[in-house]
Amino acid sequence: MNDNETQRIQQTREYAVYRNNDVQNTPAVEPDEWLVQLLDKRVRPVVDTGESRLYIHVPFTGPNEADRYRLRLRHPDTSESDISPALDAGEFESYLFGLIHGLNGEIEHKSVTTEEDSKL
């Protein structure tokens, strides 16, 4: 292995650690736990999936890559649907917060133009 390859692998590992730590969690909670808490406490209570179940899938990404997370829906017939693309921890956290804001109607509420706003 040459120096460039060694440096690339080291940078990839450092980036993986950085992205996994780039979530808005408490130091006592690992990114995996934090993302599951967001799903359990903020998403599931406001979404109706019927008989299907939302869960976080972590596909194998390799030893030198950041973990990837994907929101999936498991249906009663054992089939599954991907809800999100595979994202690293920081991206997935942002995705979940966007989903939470959307499910709670916050995006629509903030985007409604009031009569006063239209006068500006």
C-alpha positions as CSV (number, residue, x, y, z in Angstrom):
1,M,0.0,0.0,0.0
2,N,1.4,3.4,-1.0
3,D,1.3,6.6,1.1
4,N,-1.6,8.1,-0.9
5,E,-3.7,5.0,-0.3
6,T,-2.8,5.0,3.4
7,Q,-3.7,8.7,3.7
8,R,-7.0,8.1,1.8
9,I,-8.0,5.3,4.2
10,Q,-7.1,7.4,7.2
11,Q,-9.1,10.4,6.0
12,T,-12.1,8.1,5.3
13,R,-12.0,6.7,8.8
14,E,-11.7,10.2,10.3
15,Y,-14.6,11.4,8.2
16,A,-16.7,8.4,9.3
17,V,-16.0,9.3,13.0
18,Y,-16.8,13.0,12.3
19,R,-20.1,12.2,10.6
20,N,-21.2,9.8,13.3
21,N,-20.4,12.4,15.9
22,D,-22.1,15.1,13.9
23,V,-25.5,14.5,15.5
24,Q,-27.3,16.7,18.0
25,N,-27.2,14.1,20.9
26,T,-26.1,14.1,24.4
27,P,-22.6,12.7,25.0
28,A,-24.1,9.7,26.9
29,V,-26.1,8.6,23.9
30,E,-24.6,6.9,20.8
31,P,-25.8,8.1,17.4
32,D,-27.6,4.7,16.8
33,E,-29.5,5.1,20.1
34,W,-30.3,8.8,19.4
35,L,-31.8,8.0,16.0
36,V,-33.9,5.2,17.4
37,Q,-35.1,7.6,20.1
38,L,-36.1,10.2,17.5
39,L,-38.0,7.5,15.6
40,D,-39.8,6.1,18.7
41,K,-40.6,9.3,20.4
42,R,-41.2,11.9,17.7
43,V,-42.1,10.0,14.4
44,R,-44.1,7.0,15.4
45,P,-46.6,8.9,17.6
46,V,-47.7,11.1,14.7
47,V,-47.7,8.7,11.8
48,D,-50.2,6.0,10.9
49,T,-48.6,3.0,9.2
50,G,-51.5,0.7,9.7
51,E,-50.3,-2.9,10.0
52,S,-46.8,-2.0,8.8
53,R,-43.9,-1.1,11.1
54,L,-41.3,1.7,10.7
55,Y,-37.8,0.8,11.6
56,I,-34.2,1.9,11.0
57,H,-32.1,-0.3,8.8
58,V,-28.3,-0.1,9.0
59,P,-26.9,-1.8,5.9
60,F,-23.3,-3.1,6.0
61,T,-21.1,-0.4,4.6
62,G,-17.6,-1.7,5.1
63,P,-14.9,-1.1,7.7
64,N,-13.6,2.2,6.3
65,E,-16.9,3.8,5.7
66,A,-19.4,5.8,7.8
67,D,-22.4,3.8,8.9
68,R,-25.5,4.4,6.7
69,Y,-29.0,4.5,8.0
70,R,-32.2,4.0,6.1
71,L,-35.9,4.3,7.2
72,R,-37.9,1.3,6.1
73,L,-41.4,0.1,6.4
74,R,-42.0,-3.6,7.1
75,H,-45.4,-4.8,5.8
76,P,-47.5,-7.6,7.3
77,D,-46.7,-9.8,4.2
78,T,-43.0,-9.6,5.1
79,S,-42.2,-7.3,2.2
80,E,-40.3,-4.0,2.9
81,S,-40.3,-0.6,1.4
82,D,-37.5,1.9,1.6
83,I,-38.7,5.3,2.9
84,S,-35.4,7.1,2.8
85,P,-32.1,6.8,0.9
86,A,-29.1,5.4,2.9
87,L,-27.7,8.4,4.8
88,D,-24.9,8.8,7.3
89,A,-25.7,9.7,10.9
90,G,-25.7,13.5,10.5
91,E,-27.7,13.3,7.3
92,F,-30.2,10.8,8.7
93,E,-30.8,12.9,11.8
94,S,-31.5,15.9,9.5
95,Y,-33.9,13.7,7.5
96,L,-35.7,12.6,10.6
97,F,-36.1,16.2,11.9
98,G,-37.4,17.3,8.4
99,L,-39.9,14.4,8.5
100,I,-40.9,15.3,12.1
101,H,-41.5,18.9,11.1
102,G,-43.5,17.8,8.0
103,L,-45.6,15.3,9.9
104,N,-46.4,18.0,12.6
105,G,-47.5,20.5,9.9
106,E,-44.8,22.9,10.9
107,I,-43.6,23.4,7.3
108,E,-47.0,24.2,6.0
109,H,-47.7,26.5,8.9
110,K,-44.5,28.5,8.3
111,S,-45.1,28.7,4.6
112,V,-48.5,30.2,4.7
113,T,-48.4,33.8,3.6
114,T,-50.5,36.0,5.8
115,E,-52.2,39.2,4.6
116,E,-49.5,41.3,6.4
117,D,-46.7,39.3,4.8
118,S,-48.1,40.0,1.3
119,K,-48.0,43.7,1.9
120,L,-44.2,43.7,2.3
